[in-house]
Amino acid sequence: MTTLKRVIKTTGDGSQTLYLPDWKEHYHSVHGALAESLHVFIQHGFDRLPRNLKKVHILEVGFGTGLNALLSMDRAARQDVRLCYHALEPHPLSEEEVAQLNHPQLVSGGKHAGAFQRMHASTFGTKQMITSRFEFTLWKQTLEAAGLEPEFYELVYHDAFAPQFQPDLWGEIALKKIYRSLKSGGILVTYSARGSVKRALRACGFNLEHPPGPAGKREITVAVR
Ligand SMILES: C[S@@+](CC[C@H](N)C(=O)[O-])C[C@H]1O[C@@H](n2cnc3c(N)ncnc32)[C@H](O)[C@@H]1O
């Protein structure tokens, strides 16, 4: 697995992202990385979970900069919910890249900066208690290779690169794997609302909703098992 060259960029809302010059692809929306993560994954993912849950199990496909994990941790802490977060990332960031990101400063006034560093520094494949109420495991693995426990998650963040770059991650085989890992009523949320992705999700058995997207995107996808 070769890791492509990456460059840190600042997006429209002042938050940072990574850019792959070889693919001309950003990790987040250029209009605002923070705004996009909050809109897609928190507002239309985390915030849709039933409020009576004591513990939430989340899988992220494509941990990347850790922004979704950081925001989920912040949300869970505010709601006094325990969080079990599993993340897949075949190309983890280097220490230097993590140190340059301004994510921790932009979330709750830097309160989770230590937690953010600990997530990135955690040993691959080993459960780490980031706080007493936040257990986190980062696998240096692809979705294709990962063995996912059936009916384990309430929520999956599908945040791989766009289907034109990674078609296999958006096809029926990969999506069915995610479907099986979700509990009944569990949610897959993603920024993509491409026709081929919608068709594959429906073929897996998901029920789809398409809320409006963040700046620059007409709609996104919330898929319910
Ligand atoms: C759009 S970025 C994710 C952004 C990330 N969620 C964040 O908050 O920064 C896509 C991520 O998927 C990862 N990725 C690439 N191939 C993958 C695969 N086969 N399975 C899982 N993740 C993959 C990339 O390395 C990259 O970090």
PDBQT file of the ligand as one rigid body, heavy atoms in Angstrom, charges set to zero:
ROOT
HETATM    1  C1  LIG A 301     -12.063  11.600   2.489  1.00  0.00    +0.000 C 
HETATM    2  S1  LIG A 301     -10.701  11.008   3.424  1.00  0.00    +0.000 S 
HETATM    3  C2  LIG A 301     -11.374  10.819   5.053  1.00  0.00    +0.000 C 
HETATM    4  C3  LIG A 301     -11.424  12.044   5.892  1.00  0.00    +0.000 C 
HETATM    5  C4  LIG A 301     -11.565  11.716   7.348  1.00  0.00    +0.000 C 
HETATM    6  N1  LIG A 301     -12.785  11.044   7.678  1.00  0.00    +0.000 N 
HETATM    7  C5  LIG A 301     -11.301  12.909   8.217  1.00  0.00    +0.000 C 
HETATM    8  O1  LIG A 301     -12.134  13.225   9.107  1.00  0.00    +0.000 OA
HETATM    9  O2  LIG A 301     -10.245  13.511   8.032  1.00  0.00    +0.000 OA
HETATM   10  C6  LIG A 301     -10.680   9.285   2.911  1.00  0.00    +0.000 C 
HETATM   11  C7  LIG A 301      -9.822   8.396   3.794  1.00  0.00    +0.000 C 
HETATM   12  O3  LIG A 301     -10.044   7.034   3.433  1.00  0.00    +0.000 OA
HETATM   13  C8  LIG A 301      -8.812   6.355   3.540  1.00  0.00    +0.000 C 
HETATM   14  N2  LIG A 301      -8.864   5.140   2.713  1.00  0.00    +0.000 N 
HETATM   15  C9  LIG A 301      -8.307   4.937   1.499  1.00  0.00    +0.000 A 
HETATM   16  N3  LIG A 301      -8.570   3.698   1.055  1.00  0.00    +0.000 NA
HETATM   17  C10 LIG A 301      -9.322   3.094   2.007  1.00  0.00    +0.000 A 
HETATM   18  C11 LIG A 301      -9.875   1.780   2.117  1.00  0.00    +0.000 A 
HETATM   19  N4  LIG A 301      -9.734   0.896   1.146  1.00  0.00    +0.000 N 
HETATM   20  N5  LIG A 301     -10.565   1.480   3.250  1.00  0.00    +0.000 NA
HETATM   21  C12 LIG A 301     -10.717   2.408   4.238  1.00  0.00    +0.000 A 
HETATM   22  N6  LIG A 301     -10.213   3.674   4.170  1.00  0.00    +0.000 NA
HETATM   23  C13 LIG A 301      -9.516   4.010   3.068  1.00  0.00    +0.000 A 
HETATM   24  C14 LIG A 301      -7.826   7.381   3.035  1.00  0.00    +0.000 C 
HETATM   25  O4  LIG A 301      -6.502   7.069   3.378  1.00  0.00    +0.000 OA
HETATM   26  C15 LIG A 301      -8.333   8.655   3.659  1.00  0.00    +0.000 C 
HETATM   27  O5  LIG A 301      -7.772   8.877   4.913  1.00  0.00    +0.000 OA
ENDROOT
TORSDOF 0
